[in-house]
Amino acid sequence: MKKNLIYILFMTVLASCANSVLEIAPWNNTPVPVVFSILSPTQPVQVYLYRTWNENYPLVKNPYPEAKVYLCGVDSNWVELARLSPDSCIFQDIQKKLIVEKGKTFFLKVVLSDRTIHAQTTVIPDPARITTANCVFTGKTQQSWIVGTFPDMKFDTVNINSLVIKYSATANRDYVYEFSSSSEMIWGTMLQNEGIFQTSNFVSGRDTTSVTIKLTTFDPTCYKYQKAQEINSLSSGYSYNSPVLALIQSFGGVLPKFSNIVNGVGLFGNSITDSVRVVIKPQAN
């Protein structure tokens, strides 16, 4: 204890002898623009624009009323996205001029009064695909919330099933995969080298005879943001919310630890979802 005290005093003396300046990061004083967008062929093109939170600035519905949001492909044919409502922070390609296709590169531009925000993303060219899926009722049941009954969630008896999915992985190891059903992520064991995903605890409604299984491939930027923010599922609530809204729900005004946005922070990425309808087989005798 005595040695530690001497060491601290020594370091204090050294610090007092040096000329030092404390640099305060700009987001400690001024909010930074935040942009979220995940492009997908099966979802509307949307961009969310807000700002990081600061106690010196009041929370408002629309911090950037002057904002103009544009997207284009490599053809530089910029398409302006429309704000969904005067107070909304979500911009959408309402006229569906932008076609999100595999392998296509998109550029994002957000024009504010004091800066222009830029980002780009290339849609996954070779997403993973489900080849086969086998679901068998185990004979076990449990009490749980019924999946897929949002917003009227119902607590009832559900069936427990064994689920085995075979899929074709992509050549790019930087992609990340997620299995889901009825807007809920499916937890299980993924044997990526063998292209197998399996779980013995897949829940379905007591009277459900078939389910839709989805396999979503996320680009590397989505994965990095997901890991940095410790978000369990980027696609949570996709049945009722867009990927953008799923990200908004996870954003609490804190500066993201990962960002691919120039002159701002946030995420501009993409994902592709493959889905199959699977019949739930009865328990073998």
C-alpha positions as a printed Julia matrix, in Angstrom:
285×3 Matrix{Float64}:
   0.0     0.0     0.0
   2.87    2.34    0.92
   4.68    1.58   -2.35
   1.52    2.28   -4.36
   1.09    5.66   -2.64
   4.71    6.63   -3.44
   4.21    5.59   -7.07
   1.05    7.69   -7.42
   2.74   10.74   -5.89
   5.71   10.3    -8.23
   3.48   10.16  -11.31
   1.59   13.24  -10.11
   4.83   15.22   -9.82
   5.87   14.19  -13.32
   2.5    15.22  -14.73
   2.68   18.62  -13.02
   6.09   19.29  -14.6
   4.82   18.74  -18.16
   2.78   21.07  -20.33
  -0.41   19.18  -21.25
  -3.7    20.1   -22.88
  -6.9    18.1   -22.37
  -8.51   17.57  -25.75
 -12.29   17.2   -25.48
 -13.87   15.12  -28.23
 -16.41   17.13  -30.25
 -19.3    14.8   -29.41
 -18.81   15.61  -25.72
 -20.06   19.11  -26.48
 -21.99   18.86  -29.73
 -24.33   16.08  -30.89
 -23.15   14.11  -33.93
 -25.5    13.1   -36.79
 -26.45    9.43  -36.7
 -27.47    7.51  -39.83
 -28.88    3.97  -39.96
 -29.78    2.05  -43.11
 -29.74   -1.63  -44.05
 -30.57   -2.28  -47.69
 -32.38   -5.5   -48.57
 -34.14   -6.74  -51.72
 -37.16   -7.72  -49.6
 -37.49   -4.5   -47.57
 -38.31   -0.87  -48.45
 -35.28    1.38  -48.87
 -35.22    3.44  -45.67
 -32.75    5.75  -43.94
 -32.98    6.88  -40.31
 -31.4    10.2   -39.36
 -31.03   11.49  -35.82
 -28.18   12.6   -33.54
 -26.26   11.43  -30.5
 -27.68   12.6   -27.19
 -26.26   15.41  -25.08
 -27.76   16.76  -21.84
 -27.18   20.33  -23.05
 -29.48   19.81  -26.03
 -33.2    19.06  -25.7
 -34.64   15.9   -27.18
 -36.69   16.77  -30.26
 -38.61   14.66  -32.74
 -36.75   16.02  -35.74
 -33.28   17.51  -35.08
 -32.54   18.07  -38.8
 -35.66   19.53  -40.48
 -33.53   20.81  -43.37
 -32.08   17.39  -44.21
 -32.12   16.0   -47.73
 -31.37   12.3   -48.18
 -30.23   10.75  -51.48
 -29.21    7.29  -52.74
 -27.77    6.18  -56.04
 -26.0     3.33  -57.75
 -22.8     3.44  -59.77
 -24.74    5.34  -62.45
 -24.76    8.43  -60.14
 -28.49    8.83  -60.74
 -29.33   10.26  -57.32
 -32.81    9.5   -55.98
 -34.16   11.71  -53.19
 -35.89    9.84  -50.4
 -39.06   11.32  -48.92
 -39.5    12.04  -45.23
 -42.4     9.89  -44.01
 -43.96   12.79  -42.08
 -42.9    16.34  -41.06
 -41.69   15.14  -37.64
 -40.35   11.77  -38.78
 -36.65   10.92  -38.84
 -37.19    8.15  -41.39
 -36.75    8.72  -45.12
 -38.03    6.21  -47.67
 -37.98    5.53  -51.38
 -41.75    5.81  -51.59
 -41.86    5.68  -55.38
 -39.64    2.58  -55.4
 -37.15    3.98  -57.89
 -34.24    2.14  -56.29
 -33.9    -1.58  -57.01
 -31.71   -3.42  -54.5
 -29.97   -6.27  -56.3
 -27.2    -8.69  -55.38
 -23.71   -7.35  -56.03
 -24.91   -3.78  -56.66
 -23.08   -0.86  -55.0
 -25.08    1.99  -53.47
 -23.97    5.43  -52.33
 -25.69    7.42  -49.58
 -25.66   11.21  -49.28
 -27.3    13.24  -46.49
 -27.17   17.0   -46.93
 -27.42   19.07  -43.74
 -26.98   22.8   -43.17
 -23.41   22.41  -41.9
 -22.14   19.22  -43.54
 -22.73   16.48  -46.08
 -22.72   12.89  -44.85
 -21.47   10.08  -47.1
 -21.44    6.28  -47.03
 -21.43    3.34  -49.42
 -22.24   -0.36  -49.35
 -22.11   -3.24  -51.83
 -25.01   -5.68  -51.64
 -23.98   -9.26  -50.91
 -23.37  -11.0   -54.28
 -23.61  -14.6   -53.02
 -25.87  -14.97  -49.95
 -26.3   -18.22  -48.07
 -29.26  -20.41  -49.09
 -31.32  -23.03  -47.27
 -31.0   -26.38  -49.07
 -33.12  -28.58  -46.77
 -34.94  -28.18  -43.46
 -36.4   -30.9   -41.25
 -38.64  -30.13  -38.26
 -39.98  -32.88  -35.96
 -42.19  -32.52  -32.88
 -40.36  -33.93  -29.84
 -43.53  -34.68  -27.86
 -42.6   -32.06  -25.28
 -44.51  -28.86  -24.49
 -43.98  -25.81  -22.3
 -45.7   -22.59  -21.28
 -44.47  -19.64  -23.29
 -45.46  -16.55  -25.24
 -46.98  -17.53  -28.57
 -44.65  -16.49  -31.36
 -46.12  -14.35  -34.12
 -49.12  -12.96  -32.23
 -47.79   -9.38  -31.96
 -49.15   -6.98  -30.8
 -51.59   -9.18  -28.87
 -49.02  -11.46  -27.26
 -50.57  -14.59  -25.79
 -49.16  -16.85  -23.05
 -50.08  -20.44  -23.8
 -48.81  -23.96  -24.31
 -46.3   -24.36  -27.15
 -44.7   -27.38  -28.79
 -40.98  -28.13  -28.64
 -39.47  -29.34  -31.9
 -36.19  -30.64  -33.23
 -35.0   -28.55  -36.16
 -32.15  -29.39  -38.54
 -31.31  -27.06  -41.42
 -28.75  -27.62  -44.14
 -27.57  -24.54  -45.99
 -25.02  -23.48  -48.57
 -22.53  -21.06  -47.02
 -20.91  -18.25  -48.96
 -17.25  -18.18  -49.94
 -16.75  -14.95  -47.97
 -16.06  -15.83  -44.33
 -16.71  -12.25  -43.21
 -20.46  -12.64  -43.66
 -22.63  -13.56  -40.68
 -25.8   -15.67  -40.73
 -28.96  -15.57  -38.66
 -31.87  -18.01  -38.59
 -35.31  -16.75  -37.61
 -39.0   -17.63  -37.66
 -42.03  -15.42  -37.03
 -39.73  -12.44  -36.34
 -37.88  -14.34  -33.59
 -34.24  -15.39  -33.79
 -33.7   -19.15  -33.57
 -30.96  -20.12  -31.14
 -29.01  -23.27  -31.85
 -25.71  -24.79  -32.92
 -24.18  -23.8   -36.24
 -21.64  -26.09  -37.84
 -20.49  -23.64  -40.51
 -17.86  -25.92  -42.01
 -20.55  -28.53  -42.62
 -23.34  -26.11  -43.5
 -25.62  -27.38  -40.73
 -27.72  -25.53  -38.14
 -29.59  -27.51  -35.49
 -31.57  -27.1   -32.3
 -33.7   -29.4   -30.15
 -35.65  -26.52  -28.62
 -37.47  -24.87  -31.53
 -40.82  -23.52  -30.34
 -44.04  -23.5   -32.38
 -47.7   -22.93  -31.65
 -49.65  -25.9   -30.33
 -51.86  -26.03  -33.44
 -49.15  -25.01  -35.91
 -48.47  -27.57  -38.64
 -45.87  -25.63  -40.66
 -43.5   -22.7   -40.18
 -41.48  -20.34  -42.35
 -37.75  -20.51  -41.67
 -35.6   -17.55  -42.71
 -31.85  -17.42  -43.23
 -30.46  -13.88  -43.35
 -26.95  -13.11  -44.52
 -25.51   -9.84  -43.15
 -22.61   -8.02  -44.73
 -19.4    -7.53  -42.65
 -20.28   -3.96  -41.62
 -23.55   -5.13  -40.06
 -21.68   -7.81  -38.16
 -19.07   -5.34  -36.85
 -21.77   -2.95  -35.71
 -23.74   -5.81  -34.15
 -20.73   -6.99  -32.16
 -19.74   -3.47  -31.09
 -23.23   -2.64  -29.85
 -23.83   -6.11  -28.41
 -27.17   -6.38  -30.18
 -28.58   -9.91  -30.01
 -30.46   -9.61  -33.27
 -30.42   -6.95  -35.94
 -33.55   -8.39  -37.49
 -35.62   -8.52  -34.31
 -39.21   -7.75  -35.18
 -38.73   -7.82  -38.98
 -42.28   -9.09  -39.43
 -43.64   -5.87  -37.97
 -40.73   -3.44  -38.21
 -38.22   -2.68  -40.93
 -34.49   -3.37  -40.39
 -34.08    0.37  -39.83
 -36.64    0.39  -37.0
 -34.92   -2.62  -35.44
 -31.7    -0.6   -35.3
 -33.48    2.47  -33.95
 -34.81    0.43  -31.04
 -31.25   -0.5   -30.11
 -29.93    3.08  -30.37
 -30.15    5.03  -27.12
 -28.35    8.2   -28.15
 -24.88    6.84  -27.34
 -22.02    7.24  -29.81
 -21.67    3.9   -31.67
 -18.42    2.01  -31.15
 -18.34    1.12  -34.84
 -19.31    3.31  -37.77
 -18.83    3.39  -41.55
 -20.41    6.83  -41.97
 -18.29    9.79  -43.16
 -19.0    13.11  -41.38
 -21.33   11.31  -38.99
 -21.74    7.99  -37.22
 -23.9     4.92  -37.66
 -24.29    2.1   -40.16
 -24.96    1.78  -43.88
 -25.04   -1.92  -44.7
 -27.12   -4.61  -46.33
 -28.59   -8.07  -45.88
 -30.3   -10.74  -47.97
 -32.89  -13.21  -46.65
 -33.73  -16.66  -47.99
 -36.85  -18.45  -46.69
 -38.59  -21.82  -46.93
 -41.87  -23.21  -45.62
 -41.31  -26.31  -43.47
 -43.89  -28.89  -42.4
 -43.66  -29.94  -38.74
 -43.61  -33.72  -38.69
 -45.25  -35.69  -35.85
 -43.18  -37.53  -33.29
 -41.98  -40.91  -34.54
 -43.57  -43.93  -32.84
